[in-house]
Amino acid sequence: MKNKGFTLIELVVACTLLLMLSTIATTSTYNFVQATANLKGQYNNIQNIMALHEALVQAKMNYATDLALESVNVNEAKTEIQHWNLLAQQHDSADLILRLITPDPILTDLPLAPLNPGSRSYLPTSHNGVQITDMNSLLKAYQLTDNGTTTGNIVATVSIGPMLDLTSGMRPMLPIIDWKSGTPQEIQF
């Protein structure tokens, strides 16, 4: 006659398997939640980059158009395009951003169609509650920071690029936004 029940070895094996399966299930769930959180962070970063890129493209395009249409002070407009392209060749995006915020003071009728009433800036005067006054405030306003908020450390770089200049043959270029080298954002993308 056979005894009903489990031997000690069968019970130990069953408990070990149960423990292993519950650990695997917990780890898999945790990994899934972490992966989902990382994807959400990457999606938000991409959305912020796209929003900033759109603002920069519009601002640069409008400034270049206004300079091309300048009829009162034509020589100053040409000089401003040459100055812009010199700064672009020197990779001085901080000064180019300042130029979009405060255009050439001699060209007082610019912008022709102001983005913000009472402001000469081709960029928004604020975004996400941050006043845009320079490159750093621009990057913080668009949350290109280590923690994806307006208060984090900046982890992005911007290259504005030249404008079309028919006299020198300089061709225009779209702005480029990238992550600083070695940041977790740069490694993830």
Backbone bond lengths (Angstrom), bond angles and torsions (degrees), N, CA, C in turn:
res aa  C-N    CA-C-N  psi(-1)  N-CA   C-N-CA  omega(-1)  CA-C   N-CA-C  phi
1 M - - - 1.433 - - 1.527 109.11 -
2 K 1.312 115.06 138.72 1.460 121.60 -174.58 1.527 108.96 -95.75
3 N 1.349 115.55 137.27 1.468 120.09 176.77 1.522 110.03 -76.02
4 K 1.301 115.09 140.92 1.460 119.93 175.90 1.524 108.78 -91.60
5 G 1.330 115.51 140.24 1.453 120.13 -179.99 1.515 111.18 127.42
6 F 1.316 115.39 -172.91 1.460 122.11 -176.05 1.518 109.51 -115.38
7 T 1.304 114.48 147.63 1.459 118.74 175.02 1.520 108.60 -80.44
8 L 1.294 116.94 167.18 1.458 122.20 -179.64 1.531 110.74 -61.82
9 I 1.296 117.54 -40.37 1.465 121.53 179.92 1.528 110.03 -64.58
10 E 1.319 117.66 -42.22 1.464 120.69 179.04 1.524 110.91 -63.01
11 L 1.334 116.55 -39.45 1.469 120.17 178.35 1.532 111.31 -66.31
12 V 1.323 117.37 -41.45 1.467 121.08 179.49 1.536 109.96 -64.55
13 V 1.327 117.22 -44.92 1.465 120.96 178.90 1.526 110.33 -62.29
14 A 1.317 118.08 -44.42 1.464 121.92 -179.55 1.529 110.91 -62.76
15 C 1.326 116.92 -44.21 1.475 120.19 179.41 1.526 111.05 -65.90
16 T 1.329 117.65 -39.72 1.457 121.43 178.20 1.527 110.76 -63.10
17 L 1.321 116.14 -44.94 1.467 119.86 177.83 1.530 111.70 -62.24
18 L 1.317 116.38 -42.23 1.469 120.85 178.74 1.526 110.79 -62.06
19 L 1.315 116.55 -42.96 1.461 121.46 178.62 1.527 110.85 -64.50
20 M 1.323 117.15 -43.31 1.465 120.74 178.51 1.525 111.54 -63.26
21 L 1.310 117.51 -44.59 1.467 120.63 -179.84 1.519 112.15 -64.29
22 S 1.330 117.76 -40.33 1.470 119.38 179.66 1.532 110.27 -68.53
23 T 1.351 117.77 -35.46 1.466 120.88 176.91 1.521 110.55 -65.68
24 I 1.317 116.71 -44.35 1.466 120.95 178.64 1.525 110.40 -62.02
25 A 1.327 116.94 -43.45 1.465 120.53 -180.00 1.527 110.69 -63.15
26 T 1.337 117.21 -42.50 1.466 120.92 -179.69 1.530 110.10 -66.00
27 T 1.325 117.39 -45.13 1.463 121.79 179.70 1.524 110.37 -63.38
28 S 1.304 117.56 -43.32 1.466 120.77 179.70 1.523 110.88 -63.09
29 T 1.319 117.18 -41.60 1.461 120.94 178.34 1.525 110.04 -64.11
30 Y 1.338 116.73 -44.90 1.460 120.87 179.11 1.530 110.36 -61.09
31 N 1.325 117.01 -45.98 1.461 120.86 179.23 1.524 111.54 -62.12
32 F 1.314 116.87 -38.95 1.464 120.58 178.34 1.529 110.55 -64.19
33 V 1.324 116.76 -44.45 1.470 120.74 179.35 1.531 109.95 -63.07
34 Q 1.342 117.33 -42.69 1.467 121.01 178.54 1.530 111.22 -63.67
35 A 1.325 116.98 -43.06 1.466 120.75 179.42 1.523 110.62 -63.29
36 T 1.323 116.43 -40.50 1.460 120.67 178.49 1.532 110.68 -63.89
37 A 1.328 116.77 -42.96 1.468 120.75 178.60 1.534 110.32 -63.28
38 N 1.335 117.59 -41.20 1.468 120.75 178.14 1.520 111.75 -63.63
39 L 1.331 116.11 -41.62 1.472 119.68 178.33 1.522 111.24 -63.47
40 K 1.324 116.77 -40.00 1.466 120.58 178.60 1.530 110.14 -63.66
41 G 1.332 117.17 -42.02 1.458 120.82 177.73 1.521 111.95 -63.08
42 Q 1.328 116.38 -42.90 1.465 120.16 178.52 1.528 110.93 -65.33
43 Y 1.326 116.90 -39.60 1.466 120.87 177.79 1.536 110.08 -62.08
44 N 1.325 117.08 -44.85 1.471 120.43 179.12 1.529 110.67 -62.80
45 N 1.344 117.22 -40.96 1.466 120.21 177.66 1.526 111.35 -60.64
46 I 1.318 116.69 -43.32 1.465 121.12 179.71 1.524 110.13 -63.98
47 Q 1.320 117.21 -41.78 1.472 120.61 178.14 1.529 110.88 -61.82
48 N 1.337 117.16 -41.09 1.468 120.99 179.00 1.524 111.27 -65.95
49 I 1.326 116.63 -41.31 1.467 120.36 178.11 1.525 110.15 -63.29
50 M 1.325 116.71 -43.56 1.469 119.86 -179.75 1.519 111.49 -63.98
51 A 1.322 117.64 -39.40 1.468 120.77 179.09 1.531 110.88 -65.20
52 L 1.337 116.83 -44.11 1.463 119.77 178.43 1.523 110.70 -65.99
53 H 1.321 117.07 -41.65 1.471 120.26 179.94 1.523 110.16 -60.04
54 E 1.321 116.78 -43.79 1.465 120.49 178.75 1.531 111.11 -60.57
55 A 1.327 116.73 -44.44 1.467 120.40 -179.73 1.528 111.01 -63.74
56 L 1.342 117.06 -41.68 1.468 120.51 -179.78 1.524 111.79 -67.83
57 V 1.323 116.72 -42.28 1.471 120.37 179.78 1.526 109.80 -62.27
58 Q 1.325 116.68 -46.58 1.468 120.29 179.94 1.531 111.03 -61.99
59 A 1.327 116.65 -45.72 1.463 120.35 -177.90 1.527 111.11 -63.00
60 K 1.322 116.36 -47.85 1.467 120.24 -178.70 1.525 111.06 -64.71
61 M 1.332 116.46 -42.73 1.463 120.49 179.97 1.534 110.63 -63.52
62 N 1.319 117.32 -43.68 1.458 120.48 179.97 1.527 111.63 -66.25
63 Y 1.339 116.96 -39.69 1.464 119.94 178.48 1.531 110.32 -65.34
64 A 1.320 117.30 -44.94 1.470 121.23 179.18 1.530 110.60 -62.31
65 T 1.324 116.82 -40.92 1.466 120.90 179.14 1.527 110.60 -65.21
66 D 1.328 115.88 -44.95 1.463 119.47 179.14 1.533 111.40 -62.28
67 L 1.322 117.25 -38.62 1.471 119.84 177.59 1.523 110.69 -66.45
68 A 1.327 116.71 -38.60 1.471 120.29 179.01 1.526 111.44 -67.36
69 L 1.323 116.51 -31.83 1.468 120.88 -178.46 1.529 113.27 -89.15
70 E 1.311 117.28 -5.62 1.468 121.26 -178.98 1.533 109.48 -57.93
71 S 1.331 115.97 122.09 1.466 120.04 -177.67 1.530 112.39 -114.34
72 V 1.331 118.10 -18.79 1.454 121.17 -178.06 1.528 111.08 -81.61
73 N 1.295 116.70 -46.62 1.462 121.05 -175.49 1.537 108.96 -125.40
74 V 1.328 116.18 70.14 1.463 123.44 -173.18 1.528 111.54 -61.71
75 N 1.334 117.20 -43.52 1.469 119.78 -178.08 1.526 111.79 -64.65
76 E 1.320 117.07 -38.80 1.467 119.68 178.62 1.526 110.32 -66.45
77 A 1.323 117.41 -36.96 1.463 120.57 177.79 1.528 110.54 -63.69
78 K 1.324 117.07 -42.72 1.476 120.55 177.43 1.522 110.79 -63.74
79 T 1.325 115.91 -42.08 1.469 120.56 178.49 1.526 110.62 -62.78
80 E 1.324 116.80 -39.83 1.468 121.12 179.21 1.524 110.88 -64.46
81 I 1.327 118.21 -39.96 1.477 121.13 177.45 1.531 109.50 -63.58
82 Q 1.326 117.64 -43.16 1.466 120.80 178.90 1.531 111.34 -64.79
83 H 1.345 115.95 -39.96 1.464 120.41 177.83 1.532 110.04 -64.83
84 W 1.328 116.90 -43.22 1.467 121.93 177.57 1.536 109.67 -56.48
85 N 1.326 116.30 -49.71 1.462 120.37 -176.78 1.530 112.23 -66.32
86 L 1.323 117.37 -32.74 1.463 120.27 174.87 1.532 109.78 -63.85
87 L 1.337 116.81 -46.19 1.472 120.53 177.69 1.534 110.86 -62.09
88 A 1.329 116.94 -38.11 1.467 120.85 178.55 1.524 110.93 -64.85
89 Q 1.338 117.06 -41.18 1.470 120.31 178.17 1.522 111.62 -65.79
90 Q 1.327 116.88 -29.72 1.462 121.90 178.58 1.531 111.61 -86.20
91 H 1.327 116.81 3.32 1.473 123.50 -178.66 1.530 111.40 56.19
92 D 1.325 115.72 38.87 1.466 121.72 -179.64 1.532 109.52 -95.65
93 S 1.325 115.27 66.65 1.468 119.96 -177.04 1.520 112.38 -66.34
94 A 1.326 117.93 -28.39 1.466 120.14 179.21 1.532 110.24 -60.88
95 D 1.345 117.39 -44.51 1.471 120.49 178.41 1.532 111.39 -69.98
96 L 1.330 117.11 -33.07 1.470 119.26 177.74 1.530 110.61 -67.08
97 I 1.324 117.08 -38.25 1.471 120.44 176.00 1.526 109.19 -62.79
98 L 1.326 116.05 -43.23 1.475 119.19 177.62 1.521 110.88 -60.86
99 R 1.341 116.90 -35.45 1.469 121.10 178.73 1.530 110.37 -66.39
100 L 1.334 117.32 -35.46 1.468 120.03 177.67 1.522 111.37 -72.86
101 I 1.334 116.50 -28.72 1.469 120.52 178.52 1.525 110.14 -79.82
102 T 1.332 116.42 -41.29 1.466 122.04 179.50 1.517 108.05 -130.67
103 P 1.333 118.12 92.74 1.472 121.27 -178.37 1.530 112.12 -62.30
104 D 1.320 115.77 168.74 1.457 123.76 179.34 1.530 109.76 -42.34
105 P 1.334 117.55 118.57 1.475 120.05 -176.36 1.519 114.37 -65.34
106 I 1.336 117.66 -20.54 1.467 120.10 178.60 1.525 110.57 -72.62
107 L 1.313 116.84 -30.25 1.473 121.85 179.58 1.531 108.59 -88.92
108 T 1.312 115.99 76.78 1.461 121.80 -171.37 1.524 114.24 -70.72
109 D 1.326 118.22 -17.78 1.466 119.14 -178.50 1.534 112.36 -87.39
110 L 1.339 117.89 2.83 1.462 120.90 178.06 1.526 110.36 -93.31
111 P 1.281 117.84 147.63 1.466 130.07 -4.46 1.523 111.50 -75.54
112 L 1.336 114.45 151.73 1.464 119.69 179.88 1.531 111.31 -69.15
113 A 1.314 117.26 -35.14 1.470 122.82 176.89 1.531 107.26 -128.10
114 P 1.335 117.90 88.94 1.467 120.83 -175.37 1.530 112.69 -58.18
115 L 1.321 114.79 137.12 1.466 121.39 176.21 1.521 110.11 -71.51
116 N 1.332 115.33 -39.07 1.461 122.16 -179.09 1.529 108.50 -122.92
117 P 1.333 118.58 123.21 1.466 120.05 179.69 1.532 111.60 -55.69
118 G 1.319 115.34 132.17 1.458 120.34 178.60 1.523 114.24 81.93
119 S 1.319 117.58 2.71 1.459 120.99 -179.34 1.522 109.86 -121.89
120 R 1.317 116.31 145.90 1.473 120.93 176.47 1.521 111.39 -92.09
121 S 1.322 117.90 -2.79 1.457 121.49 -174.86 1.523 112.20 -70.53
122 Y 1.323 114.67 139.04 1.464 120.74 174.13 1.534 110.58 -87.34
123 L 1.318 116.61 -12.97 1.467 122.17 176.09 1.520 109.00 -99.92
124 P 1.337 117.36 160.56 1.471 118.48 173.97 1.535 109.05 -58.43
125 T 1.330 117.37 145.19 1.465 120.02 179.64 1.518 111.42 -75.20
126 S 1.344 117.08 -22.81 1.463 120.81 175.56 1.528 108.81 -154.67
127 H 1.322 114.51 159.91 1.463 121.29 178.78 1.529 106.67 -155.44
128 N 1.319 117.12 134.98 1.471 121.98 -177.92 1.523 112.27 53.15
129 G 1.329 116.71 34.11 1.461 121.45 177.21 1.519 114.80 79.62
130 V 1.331 118.08 6.52 1.463 121.79 -179.63 1.527 109.05 -107.43
131 Q 1.342 116.98 126.31 1.462 121.60 174.78 1.527 108.30 -69.69
132 I 1.316 117.10 131.17 1.466 121.42 -179.25 1.520 108.72 -96.31
133 T 1.336 115.12 111.34 1.463 121.45 -177.66 1.520 112.61 -124.92
134 D 1.325 118.05 -14.75 1.468 121.92 -178.86 1.529 108.80 -164.04
135 M 1.329 116.38 -174.46 1.463 121.64 -177.70 1.527 111.43 -60.37
136 N 1.331 117.91 -47.43 1.463 120.40 -177.67 1.519 112.40 -61.61
137 S 1.322 117.02 -45.29 1.467 119.03 179.99 1.527 110.65 -67.28
138 L 1.331 117.57 -31.58 1.464 121.05 176.67 1.525 110.48 -63.78
139 L 1.337 117.06 -47.66 1.468 120.69 -179.54 1.526 111.74 -66.50
140 K 1.318 117.36 -36.90 1.473 120.18 176.72 1.526 110.63 -69.23
141 A 1.329 117.10 -39.05 1.467 120.34 179.83 1.525 110.92 -60.89
142 Y 1.320 116.73 -34.61 1.469 120.47 179.17 1.534 111.64 -95.26
143 Q 1.328 116.42 14.78 1.464 125.02 171.57 1.529 113.78 56.20
144 L 1.323 116.97 37.90 1.459 120.87 175.95 1.526 108.36 -91.31
145 T 1.334 113.04 64.27 1.463 122.55 -175.51 1.521 109.83 -124.96
146 D 1.333 115.07 170.54 1.460 120.04 -177.32 1.523 113.43 -63.25
147 N 1.329 117.66 -27.83 1.468 119.45 179.58 1.529 112.95 -110.76
148 G 1.331 117.34 8.68 1.463 121.21 176.34 1.513 114.66 69.01
149 T 1.352 116.94 23.09 1.463 121.02 177.19 1.526 108.46 -122.91
150 T 1.310 115.62 177.52 1.470 119.90 179.42 1.524 112.47 -78.96
151 T 1.332 117.68 -6.86 1.466 120.16 -176.33 1.522 113.42 -107.69
152 G 1.317 118.68 -3.07 1.465 121.41 -177.60 1.517 113.04 -76.89
153 N 1.330 114.75 -179.49 1.464 121.90 176.83 1.527 109.41 -83.32
154 I 1.321 116.67 136.11 1.465 122.13 -176.97 1.523 109.86 -66.25
155 V 1.339 116.02 131.40 1.460 121.20 -179.78 1.529 111.90 -126.94
156 A 1.331 117.68 17.56 1.462 121.32 -178.36 1.521 110.70 -122.71
157 T 1.327 114.77 158.27 1.459 121.59 173.61 1.528 108.17 -125.77
158 V 1.319 115.62 154.59 1.463 121.17 -178.91 1.523 108.64 -131.96
159 S 1.320 115.22 135.93 1.461 121.82 172.20 1.530 106.45 -122.88
160 I 1.319 116.98 117.79 1.469 121.67 -173.31 1.525 112.45 -80.50
161 G 1.330 117.58 -43.03 1.459 121.25 178.10 1.522 113.81 87.64
162 P 1.331 115.58 165.85 1.468 121.80 -176.22 1.532 113.32 -77.93
163 M 1.339 113.61 167.34 1.469 122.89 172.88 1.523 108.51 -102.92
164 L 1.310 116.06 163.28 1.460 121.14 174.85 1.520 109.06 -66.10
165 D 1.328 116.20 128.95 1.461 122.17 176.75 1.521 107.18 -135.15
166 L 1.325 116.42 105.24 1.460 120.99 -176.97 1.523 112.79 -68.04
167 T 1.346 117.26 -26.66 1.461 119.42 -178.21 1.526 112.03 -71.55
168 S 1.326 117.64 -33.64 1.474 120.07 -178.71 1.529 112.54 -105.33
169 G 1.332 117.07 -9.71 1.458 120.72 -177.61 1.520 113.84 81.82
170 M 1.341 117.00 10.08 1.469 121.53 179.59 1.522 109.49 -68.34
171 R 1.325 115.69 129.23 1.462 120.75 -179.67 1.526 109.49 -97.96
172 P 1.321 116.77 147.42 1.468 119.24 -179.30 1.533 111.30 -72.97
173 M 1.312 114.52 161.08 1.459 121.20 179.15 1.525 108.76 -140.80
174 L 1.327 116.67 142.48 1.461 120.00 176.21 1.524 110.07 -72.62
175 P 1.325 117.58 150.92 1.468 119.75 175.39 1.531 111.01 -62.98
176 I 1.326 114.93 150.03 1.463 121.52 177.99 1.523 107.81 -121.70
177 I 1.336 115.98 129.74 1.461 121.93 176.94 1.527 106.47 -116.79
178 D 1.316 115.99 130.04 1.457 120.19 -177.14 1.521 109.04 -141.66
179 W 1.330 116.01 163.69 1.468 121.37 175.62 1.515 109.12 -84.06
180 K 1.330 116.33 145.34 1.460 120.60 175.00 1.527 108.66 -62.59
181 S 1.301 116.68 144.41 1.459 122.47 -178.49 1.529 111.15 -62.32
182 G 1.330 114.93 134.81 1.461 121.28 176.46 1.511 115.49 87.24
183 T 1.324 118.70 -5.10 1.464 119.80 178.49 1.528 109.13 -79.53
184 P 1.339 117.55 155.36 1.472 119.35 177.16 1.529 112.12 -57.19
185 Q 1.332 118.20 -33.64 1.459 121.20 178.35 1.512 110.89 -63.99
186 E 1.327 117.31 -40.17 1.459 120.96 -179.84 1.534 110.25 -66.93
187 I 1.314 116.75 -38.46 1.461 121.57 -178.54 1.538 110.55 -70.48
188 Q 1.339 117.95 -37.59 1.468 121.58 -179.35 1.502 112.61 -66.71
189 F 1.334 117.20 -35.27 1.449 120.14 -177.03 1.482 108.44 -91.85
